Amino acid sequence: MKKAKPTNPELLELASSLKKQSRESKAEVWRDIAERLVKSRRRRISVNLSRLDRYTSKNETVAVPGKVLAAGEITHPITVAAFTFSGKAEEKIKAAKGKCVSFSDLAKKNPKGSNVKIIG
């Protein structure tokens, strides 16, 4: 049986750049996120806002190696990096004065990956 792997060029480029960032800055968090991203679509993570609200506190930085969905509410501002966001989830995060960023932007701002919490 053939092993499933992603064919999305954007996803493969992102995983490659995160692995490179991990090697250059000796930060294991970026390698871990890259490995989780290249799993098959069926095994990729989907996280609801209610889970983000439950496991984070004010002004934390969170990485979701998959998709952020809009079920639930977010009550405090957080910075969320994810591969994709549903439209409604992005609106709710911004309404709570949080930020939605891409992994490449987060890796540029925080090359060591310090204080980044992976949820999923």
LINTA-V441712 format. One record per residue. N is the residue number from 1. RES is the residue in three letters. D_CENTER is the distance of its C-alpha to the mean C-alpha in Angstrom with 1 decimal. Layout:
[[N,RES,D_CENTER] [N,RES,D_CENTER]]
This chain:
[[1,MET,29.9] [2,LYS,27.5] [3,LYS,24.0] [4,ALA,21.3] [5,LYS,18.9] [6,PRO,16.9] [7,THR,19.1] [8,ASN,16.7] [9,PRO,17.6] [10,GLU,14.6] [11,LEU,12.3] [12,LEU,14.8] [13,GLU,15.1] [14,LEU,11.5] [15,ALA,11.8] [16,SER,15.1] [17,SER,14.3] [18,LEU,11.7] [19,LYS,14.5] [20,LYS,17.0] [21,GLN,15.3] [22,SER,15.3] [23,ARG,19.0] [24,GLU,20.0] [25,SER,18.7] [26,LYS,19.1] [27,ALA,15.7] [28,GLU,14.7] [29,VAL,11.2] [30,TRP,10.3] [31,ARG,12.6] [32,ASP,11.1] [33,ILE,7.6] [34,ALA,9.9] [35,GLU,12.2] [36,ARG,10.0] [37,LEU,9.0] [38,VAL,12.8] [39,LYS,14.0] [40,SER,16.0] [41,ARG,14.8] [42,ARG,16.7] [43,ARG,14.8] [44,ARG,11.2] [45,ILE,9.5] [46,SER,10.1] [47,VAL,9.8] [48,ASN,12.4] [49,LEU,12.9] [50,SER,15.6] [51,ARG,13.6] [52,LEU,11.4] [53,ASP,14.9] [54,ARG,16.6] [55,TYR,14.6] [56,THR,13.9] [57,SER,16.6] [58,LYS,17.4] [59,ASN,15.7] [60,GLU,13.0] [61,THR,9.7] [62,VAL,6.8] [63,ALA,3.4] [64,VAL,2.9] [65,PRO,4.2] [66,GLY,6.2] [67,LYS,7.6] [68,VAL,8.3] [69,LEU,12.1] [70,ALA,14.8] [71,ALA,16.9] [72,GLY,18.0] [73,GLU,18.2] [74,ILE,16.4] [75,THR,19.2] [76,HIS,17.9] [77,PRO,16.0] [78,ILE,12.5] [79,THR,10.0] [80,VAL,6.6] [81,ALA,4.0] [82,ALA,2.9] [83,PHE,5.7] [84,THR,8.1] [85,PHE,9.5] [86,SER,12.9] [87,GLY,15.5] [88,LYS,16.7] [89,ALA,13.4] [90,GLU,13.0] [91,GLU,16.6] [92,LYS,16.5] [93,ILE,13.8] [94,LYS,16.0] [95,ALA,19.1] [96,ALA,18.1] [97,LYS,18.0] [98,GLY,14.2] [99,LYS,12.1] [100,CYS,9.5] [101,VAL,8.5] [102,SER,7.4] [103,PHE,6.4] [104,SER,10.2] [105,ASP,11.1] [106,LEU,9.3] [107,ALA,10.9] [108,LYS,14.1] [109,LYS,14.4] [110,ASN,13.6] [111,PRO,14.8] [112,LYS,15.6] [113,GLY,12.3] [114,SER,14.5] [115,ASN,13.6] [116,VAL,9.8] [117,LYS,9.3] [118,ILE,7.3] [119,ILE,7.9] [120,GLY,9.0]]
